[in-house]
Amino acid sequence: MIFVENSVLTDGILFAMIGVTKAKALNPSGCGAFFYLQKGGFIMKMRKKKSIFMSLVLSLVMLLSLTGCGSSEQAGSSSDSTSSEKKVLKVGMECMNAPYNWSQTDDSNGAVPIEGTTEYVNGYDVMMAKKIAEENGYELQVYKIEWDGLIMAVQSGTINAIIAGMSATDERKQSVDFSDPYYKATHVLIVKKDSKYASAKTLDDLKGCNVTSQQGTTMYDSSAKQIKGATIQEALPDIPSLIVAVSSGRTDVAIVEKPMALAAIATNKDLAMVEFPEGSGFDVDSGITNIAVAAKKGDSAVVDACNKTLKGISDEEKDKMMKEAIANQPASDSE
């Protein structure tokens, strides 16, 4: 409600009061002005000599009233919207990178829905995401995004966290911020059981092989190049593609992280894992084997929330979670 007082007229004082449904203007000096505003219109009585001036005054007061009410309603609406917003942890992952993450048709074994689809996602990454969300009061949403699009998605704000078995490399640290590691993964090989490379003890034993790995990973960009005399084939988009390539004989060796190799051989009886003794395998920086949560540069809220949760999870519990993920992985994910 707006009050306009002491508006001087030629023969008196105008007192005006504007409400939501009506407005009155009285002139105690006897000029005879009377205004009544109703929804849908107004009635105005006044003496002729004051009509033009009073019309202007009433129009101005009405305009101020409507503007003030509109602004007040908009501000209230904005405040209500802000107060009702929920904290949402929007996590991106491939949903086909077992045992870190895979898709399935139901919510068995604690799987969660994949946003925008009728599928569900489960795996070590999902187990870790649920712990982070629950402890920090977030609603968890998981989005299926191809590996090469994950960093772009978090930079653009489509998601606010990548929990997808991603290594915290120095190169990636230029684009995103990382949490503390939530798993440590060494680089191993997937080969056919009857392959001559199944008995390899050092990298030198792989001379002459065809080798590949997943595109955009340190396994392909760094480790593959350490095999002297090998033919590095085109990188493949995901773990299932690597497994099919080895099983079909299109490649001899696929370099993967140990958890993925364990999951692959558990569901593909024709495959074997080759793990080199310390000092005989790949020269990999410890930062590369550190698997961590990635967030947008400067998003300390997400990073701090992740670190808070990770500090309470021991290495023994992480190993137990990984074994559970491997045991729960559907066989069809690797076939």
Protein Blocks (a to p, Z undefined) as FASTA:
>chain_A
ZZdehiacfkbccdddddfkbccdddfkonopacdddehiacddddfklmmmmmmmmmmm
mmmmmmmmmmmmmmmmmmmmmmmpccddddddehlacfkbccdfbfeehiacdehiabdc
edjklmmmmmmmmmnopacddddddfklmmmmmmnomagcdcehiacdfklmmmmccddd
fbdcdddddddfkbmklmpcbfklmgoiacdddehiaklmmmmmmmghiacddddfbfkl
mmmmmmnopambdcddfklmmmmmmmmmkbccddddehiaccddfklmpccddddehilm
lmmmmmmmmmmpcfklmmmmmmmmmmmpcfklmZZ
